[in-house]
Amino acid sequence: MRLPGVLTEAELEPLREVFERFKRGEIPVPGRDFCDMAGGYRLAAEEFAVLNVMLPRLYLPEFRDNLYERRAAAIARQLAGTELVLDYDQLLAKRPGAEDASFAWHQDLAYWPLTPDPFTVTCWLALDNADEDNGCLRFVAGSHAEERLRRHRPLHADREESHTLVAEVDEARDRIVAAPVRRGDVLAFRERILHGSGGNRSAASWRRAYVVAFRTADTVARERALGFTHSHNDSAGARAAVAAMRPDTSL
Ligand SMILES: O=C(O)CCC(=O)C(=O)O
């Protein structure tokens, strides 16, 4: 669901300033929480194609409760019909001129441990205009209603090389819908929708997005009890995705 103009240009500016401080490495982010989602953990920061900062609000506590978090919480509450809890946040930036800056097809639920109630509202805020040229999100229509999660495999040899999973998508048979957005728009989506994005072919501009995801308090408590915090530094993170990589899993 595209929600146009959730933040104005003036409201986006302070968020972009913090984003850039993370992007330049001025705010320390330990280990794998500062990584590349396309090329894997072996790349140096200056080589990242899809720069990913996991849990920025953990590493910069004054970022918490910003205007976007509050608006996104209200969106999630309205979509869920009940109060949800902010489970994790994430910053993503695709380098300009990087054909390889694609984010592999996946269902978010495949990355997470099994919990009784998987309900999630993910809010994806565009900090820049995004279209097919610079790698806007693309969705597989109807995939949220499929009975089973698609099979996922690690993008690289294993999860020690990168966090990224790839779902099976048949680009000829699946109905793929691009979701171009203007800066300030929010895309709100659920945990089973298959999505990904292509490279950034624009010459000069990064494609930046700020993600916050909301789940029930019970689900978040269960994740934490399993040691799962959405940090790529958790060993529970690698274990959680294993279920979606087995052919017999009926998630
Ligand atoms: O920003 C992107 O290209 C991918 C983001 C994504 O897949 C997500 O937030 O789940």
Ligand as a Chemical Component Dictionary entry (heavy atoms), coordinates in Angstrom:
data_LIG
# 
_chem_comp.id                   LIG 
_chem_comp.type                 NON-POLYMER 
_chem_comp.pdbx_formal_charge   0 
_chem_comp.three_letter_code    LIG 
# 
loop_
_chem_comp_atom.comp_id 
_chem_comp_atom.atom_id 
_chem_comp_atom.alt_atom_id 
_chem_comp_atom.type_symbol 
_chem_comp_atom.charge 
_chem_comp_atom.model_Cartn_x 
_chem_comp_atom.model_Cartn_y 
_chem_comp_atom.model_Cartn_z 
_chem_comp_atom.pdbx_ordinal 
LIG O1 O1 O 0 14.934 -1.121 0.067  1  
LIG C1 C1 C 0 14.992 -2.161 -0.574 2  
LIG O2 O2 O 0 15.364 -2.199 -1.745 3  
LIG C2 C2 C 0 14.578 -3.462 0.063  4  
LIG C3 C3 C 0 13.916 -3.285 1.390  5  
LIG C4 C4 C 0 13.279 -4.530 1.896  6  
LIG O3 O3 O 0 13.307 -5.539 1.275  7  
LIG C5 C5 C 0 12.599 -4.539 3.179  8  
LIG O4 O4 O 0 12.528 -3.510 3.843  9  
LIG O5 O5 O 0 12.091 -5.615 3.569  10 
# 
loop_
_chem_comp_bond.comp_id 
_chem_comp_bond.atom_id_1 
_chem_comp_bond.atom_id_2 
_chem_comp_bond.value_order 
_chem_comp_bond.pdbx_ordinal 
LIG O1 C1 DOUB 1 
LIG C1 O2 SING 2 
LIG C1 C2 SING 3 
LIG C2 C3 SING 4 
LIG C3 C4 SING 5 
LIG C4 O3 DOUB 6 
LIG C4 C5 SING 7 
LIG C5 O4 DOUB 8 
LIG C5 O5 SING 9 
# 
